[in-house]
Amino acid sequence: MIISLGSGWKYDGSTYRYPDWDDEKAMNEQKKIDEFKGVIGIDKGDYGQHYKRDIRRGLPFSDNTVEEIIADNSLEHIPYGEHFGEDDFVFIMNECLRVLKPNGIMKILAPNAGKSMSFKDPTHARFITPVTFSYLDKKNPWEYGFDKRWKVIKVKLLQDDNLIFFKLRAVK
């Protein structure tokens, strides 16, 4: 099973066309949607995805049942706040680890906090750098409440360093 956090309209299997999109752009967007068919979407807004749920309330899956999690431009929208005594971001990352199978993969795409585009969107509540997810690795000495059974296996800067792609493995 593959799930997408904060999936929105991109993963609902239907076409959504902005008024200013030309046919080529709409067709390219449909190709992206088609690639994600079979992916279970979760979002707090209602975009026709599988689950309408705020992921800060937990993921609706049993332990060790998910092969892959996609977080495409969603984690930077997690506001600072406490969830049962821990930061919401810490809670969500621990939830992802809980539902992933051993050696499961989490793919994350986020704006680079070192670039201005990260600050342009007023809904961005958290800022992510190329080293952010190294804090989840058991080799990192800092303790912030993360379940440190993650291994960062890839970090790549994209689009003139404006975006960062991460690939994490659940090491259980």
C-alpha contacts under 8 A as a table, 3 or more apart, distances in Angstrom:
res1	aa1	res2	aa2	distance
1	M	39	V	7.37
1	M	40	I	7.67
1	M	65	T	7.13
1	M	66	V	5.00
1	M	67	E	5.48
1	M	68	E	6.82
2	I	38	G	7.55
2	I	39	V	5.16
2	I	40	I	6.19
2	I	66	V	6.11
2	I	67	E	5.88
2	I	68	E	4.76
2	I	69	I	5.81
2	I	70	I	7.61
3	I	39	V	5.40
3	I	40	I	4.54
3	I	41	G	5.80
3	I	42	I	7.37
3	I	66	V	7.37
3	I	68	E	6.48
3	I	69	I	5.00
3	I	70	I	6.22
4	S	7	S	5.32
4	S	11	Y	7.84
4	S	39	V	6.60
4	S	40	I	6.08
4	S	41	G	4.86
4	S	42	I	6.09
4	S	69	I	5.77
4	S	70	I	4.60
4	S	71	A	5.93
4	S	72	D	7.68
5	L	41	G	6.47
5	L	42	I	5.25
5	L	43	D	6.39
5	L	55	I	7.55
5	L	69	I	7.29
5	L	70	I	6.21
5	L	71	A	5.12
5	L	72	D	7.43
5	L	74	S	6.79
6	G	41	G	7.34
6	G	42	I	5.68
6	G	43	D	4.40
6	G	44	K	7.22
6	G	71	A	6.91
6	G	72	D	7.54
6	G	73	N	7.98
6	G	74	S	5.42
7	S	10	K	6.23
7	S	11	Y	5.74
7	S	12	D	7.87
7	S	41	G	5.24
7	S	42	I	5.73
7	S	43	D	5.64
7	S	49	Q	7.46
7	S	71	A	7.81
7	S	72	D	7.52
7	S	74	S	7.93
8	G	11	Y	6.50
8	G	12	D	7.30
8	G	41	G	7.54
8	G	42	I	7.61
8	G	43	D	5.88
8	G	45	G	7.09
8	G	46	D	7.68
8	G	47	Y	5.60
8	G	49	Q	7.09
9	W	12	D	5.46
9	W	14	S	7.75
9	W	16	Y	7.22
9	W	47	Y	5.13
9	W	48	G	7.19
9	W	49	Q	7.34
10	K	13	G	7.50
10	K	32	K	7.72
10	K	33	I	5.85
11	Y	14	S	7.86
11	Y	33	I	5.64
11	Y	36	F	5.85
11	Y	37	K	7.05
11	Y	39	V	7.18
11	Y	40	I	7.97
11	Y	41	G	6.28
11	Y	49	Q	6.90
12	D	33	I	7.43
12	D	37	K	7.82
12	D	41	G	7.02
12	D	47	Y	6.86
12	D	48	G	5.67
12	D	49	Q	4.84
12	D	50	H	7.75
13	G	33	I	5.83
13	G	34	D	6.68
13	G	36	F	7.59
13	G	37	K	6.11
14	S	30	Q	7.89
14	S	33	I	7.37
15	T	26	A	7.97
15	T	29	E	7.80
15	T	30	Q	6.04
15	T	33	I	7.64
16	Y	26	A	7.92
17	R	21	W	6.56
17	R	26	A	6.11
18	Y	21	W	5.43
21	W	24	E	7.96
21	W	25	K	5.85
21	W	26	A	6.14
22	D	25	K	5.45
22	D	26	A	6.30
23	D	26	A	5.06
23	D	27	M	6.02
24	E	27	M	5.05
24	E	28	N	6.17
25	K	28	N	5.07
25	K	29	E	6.19
26	A	29	E	5.07
26	A	30	Q	6.23
27	M	30	Q	5.01
27	M	31	K	6.35
28	N	31	K	5.06
28	N	32	K	6.51
29	E	32	K	5.06
29	E	33	I	6.33
30	Q	33	I	4.95
30	Q	34	D	6.07
31	K	34	D	5.02
31	K	35	E	6.28
32	K	35	E	5.18
32	K	36	F	6.74
33	I	36	F	5.27
33	I	37	K	6.68
34	D	37	K	5.34
36	F	39	V	5.40
40	I	49	Q	7.36
40	I	50	H	5.96
40	I	51	Y	7.87
41	G	49	Q	5.08
41	G	50	H	5.31
41	G	51	Y	6.26
42	I	49	Q	6.38
42	I	50	H	6.32
42	I	51	Y	4.75
42	I	52	K	5.96
42	I	53	R	6.27
42	I	54	D	7.99
42	I	55	I	7.66
43	D	46	D	7.08
43	D	47	Y	7.80
43	D	49	Q	7.29
43	D	51	Y	6.56
43	D	52	K	5.28
43	D	53	R	5.53
43	D	54	D	6.31
43	D	55	I	7.39
44	K	52	K	5.06
44	K	53	R	4.46
44	K	54	D	4.47
44	K	55	I	7.37
45	G	52	K	6.24
45	G	53	R	7.61
46	D	49	Q	7.02
46	D	52	K	5.88
49	Q	52	K	7.00
53	R	57	R	7.58
54	D	57	R	5.80
54	D	58	G	7.66
55	I	58	G	5.16
55	I	59	L	5.96
55	I	92	I	6.89
56	R	83	H	7.51
56	R	88	D	6.14
56	R	91	F	7.31
56	R	92	I	6.27
58	G	92	I	6.97
58	G	95	E	6.41
59	L	95	E	6.56
59	L	96	C	7.63
59	L	99	V	7.73
61	F	65	T	6.98
61	F	66	V	7.95
61	F	99	V	6.29
62	S	65	T	5.98
62	S	99	V	6.01
63	D	98	R	5.39
63	D	99	V	4.38
63	D	100	L	6.98
63	D	101	K	7.64
64	N	98	R	6.42
64	N	99	V	4.68
64	N	100	L	4.81
64	N	101	K	4.00
64	N	102	P	6.91
65	T	99	V	5.67
65	T	100	L	5.95
65	T	101	K	5.62
66	V	69	I	7.35
66	V	99	V	5.73
66	V	100	L	4.61
66	V	101	K	5.63
66	V	104	G	7.13
67	E	100	L	5.88
67	E	101	K	5.74
67	E	104	G	4.86
67	E	105	I	6.49
68	E	100	L	6.94
68	E	104	G	5.71
68	E	105	I	4.81
68	E	106	M	5.60
68	E	107	K	7.64
69	I	96	C	7.55
69	I	100	L	7.83
69	I	105	I	6.44
69	I	106	M	4.62
69	I	107	K	6.20
70	I	106	M	5.95
70	I	107	K	4.94
70	I	108	I	6.09
71	A	74	S	5.66
71	A	75	L	6.63
71	A	106	M	7.59
71	A	107	K	6.17
71	A	108	I	4.73
71	A	109	L	6.34
72	D	75	L	7.83
72	D	107	K	7.75
72	D	108	I	5.73
72	D	109	L	4.79
72	D	110	A	6.77
73	N	76	E	6.73
73	N	77	H	7.98
73	N	108	I	7.48
73	N	109	L	5.41
73	N	110	A	4.87
73	N	111	P	7.16
74	S	77	H	5.57
74	S	78	I	7.45
74	S	109	L	7.97
74	S	110	A	7.27
75	L	78	I	5.49
75	L	89	F	7.78
75	L	110	A	7.17
75	L	126	R	7.61
76	E	79	P	7.97
76	E	110	A	6.65
76	E	111	P	7.64
76	E	124	H	5.44
76	E	125	A	5.91
76	E	126	R	4.70
76	E	127	F	6.08
76	E	128	I	6.97
77	H	123	T	6.13
77	H	124	H	4.83
77	H	125	A	5.17
77	H	126	R	6.36
78	I	88	D	7.09
78	I	89	F	6.42
78	I	124	H	7.77
78	I	125	A	6.05
78	I	126	R	6.47
79	P	88	D	7.27
79	P	89	F	7.86
79	P	125	A	5.00
79	P	126	R	6.55
80	Y	87	D	6.57
80	Y	88	D	6.44
80	Y	89	F	7.44
80	Y	125	A	7.10
80	Y	126	R	7.42
81	G	87	D	5.55
81	G	88	D	5.65
82	E	85	G	5.56
82	E	86	E	5.13
82	E	87	D	4.57
82	E	88	D	5.63
83	H	86	E	5.27
83	H	87	D	5.95
83	H	88	D	5.47
83	H	91	F	6.94
86	E	90	V	6.62
86	E	91	F	6.49
86	E	145	G	7.12
87	D	90	V	5.24
87	D	91	F	6.23
88	D	91	F	4.96
88	D	92	I	6.12
89	F	92	I	5.13
89	F	93	M	6.20
90	V	93	M	5.28
90	V	94	N	6.12
90	V	144	Y	7.78
90	V	145	G	6.58
90	V	146	F	5.68
91	F	94	N	5.15
91	F	95	E	6.09
91	F	146	F	7.82
92	I	95	E	4.92
92	I	96	C	6.18
93	M	96	C	5.04
93	M	97	L	6.34
93	M	146	F	7.36
94	N	97	L	5.06
94	N	98	R	6.17
94	N	146	F	6.34
94	N	147	D	5.79
95	E	98	R	4.91
95	E	99	V	6.40
96	C	99	V	5.46
96	C	100	L	6.15
97	L	100	L	5.27
97	L	147	D	7.77
97	L	149	R	7.62
97	L	150	W	7.75
97	L	170	A	6.21
100	L	103	N	7.80
100	L	104	G	5.31
100	L	105	I	7.50
100	L	170	A	6.78
101	K	104	G	4.99
101	K	170	A	7.35
102	P	170	A	5.81
102	P	171	V	6.07
102	P	172	K	5.34
103	N	169	R	5.57
103	N	170	A	4.87
103	N	171	V	5.60
103	N	172	K	7.18
104	G	169	R	5.71
104	G	170	A	5.27
104	G	171	V	7.99
105	I	167	K	6.84
105	I	168	L	5.68
105	I	169	R	4.72
105	I	170	A	6.36
106	M	166	F	7.97
106	M	167	K	5.77
106	M	168	L	5.10
106	M	169	R	6.41
106	M	170	A	7.87
107	K	165	F	7.27
107	K	166	F	5.75
107	K	167	K	4.70
107	K	168	L	6.52
108	I	164	I	7.95
108	I	165	F	5.68
108	I	166	F	5.01
108	I	167	K	6.44
109	L	163	L	6.82
109	L	164	I	5.70
109	L	165	F	4.60
109	L	166	F	6.45
110	A	128	I	6.90
110	A	163	L	5.62
110	A	164	I	5.43
110	A	165	F	6.72
111	P	115	K	7.84
111	P	117	M	6.97
111	P	118	S	5.13
111	P	127	F	7.78
111	P	128	I	6.85
111	P	162	N	5.88
111	P	163	L	4.39
111	P	164	I	6.10
112	N	115	K	5.67
112	N	117	M	7.74
112	N	118	S	5.95
112	N	127	F	7.43
112	N	128	I	5.87
112	N	129	T	5.53
112	N	130	P	7.36
112	N	161	D	6.91
112	N	162	N	5.26
112	N	163	L	5.02
112	N	164	I	5.75
113	A	116	S	7.27
113	A	117	M	7.97
113	A	118	S	5.28
113	A	119	F	7.41
113	A	127	F	5.17
113	A	128	I	5.27
113	A	129	T	5.42
114	G	118	S	7.62
114	G	129	T	6.79
114	G	162	N	7.91
115	K	118	S	6.00
115	K	119	F	7.79
115	K	161	D	7.56
115	K	162	N	5.85
116	S	119	F	5.38
116	S	120	K	6.42
117	M	120	K	5.03
117	M	121	D	7.17
117	M	162	N	6.82
118	S	121	D	6.71
118	S	124	H	7.21
118	S	127	F	7.09
118	S	162	N	7.76
119	F	122	P	7.12
119	F	124	H	6.96
121	D	124	H	5.66
122	P	125	A	7.83
124	H	127	F	7.47
128	I	131	V	7.96
128	I	132	T	5.80
129	T	132	T	5.26
129	T	164	I	7.64
130	P	133	F	7.60
130	P	155	V	6.65
130	P	156	K	7.97
130	P	157	L	7.92
130	P	164	I	6.67
131	V	134	S	5.32
131	V	135	Y	7.52
132	T	135	Y	6.13
133	F	136	L	5.48
133	F	137	D	7.35
133	F	152	V	7.02
134	S	137	D	5.30
134	S	140	N	6.74
134	S	151	K	8.00
134	S	152	V	6.52
135	Y	138	K	7.96
135	Y	140	N	5.63
135	Y	142	W	6.85
135	Y	146	F	7.99
136	L	140	N	7.15
136	L	146	F	5.98
136	L	147	D	7.00
136	L	148	K	5.08
136	L	149	R	7.29
136	L	150	W	5.85
136	L	151	K	7.59
137	D	140	N	5.60
137	D	148	K	5.28
137	D	149	R	6.53
137	D	150	W	5.11
137	D	151	K	5.41
137	D	152	V	6.87
138	K	141	P	7.47
138	K	148	K	4.78
138	K	149	R	6.32
138	K	150	W	7.02
138	K	151	K	7.72
143	E	146	F	7.14
147	D	150	W	7.77
149	R	170	A	6.02
149	R	171	V	4.99
149	R	172	K	5.96
150	W	168	L	6.42
150	W	169	R	5.64
150	W	170	A	4.86
150	W	171	V	5.44
151	K	168	L	5.54
151	K	169	R	5.10
151	K	170	A	6.55
151	K	171	V	6.52
152	V	155	V	7.58
152	V	166	F	7.39
152	V	167	K	6.19
152	V	168	L	4.52
152	V	169	R	6.44
153	I	166	F	7.72
153	I	167	K	5.61
153	I	168	L	5.56
153	I	169	R	6.77
154	K	165	F	7.66
154	K	166	F	5.49
154	K	167	K	4.92
154	K	168	L	7.04
155	V	164	I	6.91
155	V	165	F	5.67
155	V	166	F	4.65
155	V	167	K	6.65
156	K	164	I	5.72
156	K	165	F	5.12
156	K	166	F	6.61
157	L	160	D	7.42
157	L	161	D	4.86
157	L	162	N	7.23
157	L	163	L	5.89
157	L	164	I	4.65
157	L	165	F	6.36
158	L	161	D	5.01
158	L	162	N	6.28
158	L	163	L	5.06
158	L	164	I	5.91
158	L	165	F	7.18
159	Q	162	N	5.48
159	Q	163	L	6.11
160	D	163	L	7.75
161	D	164	I	7.02
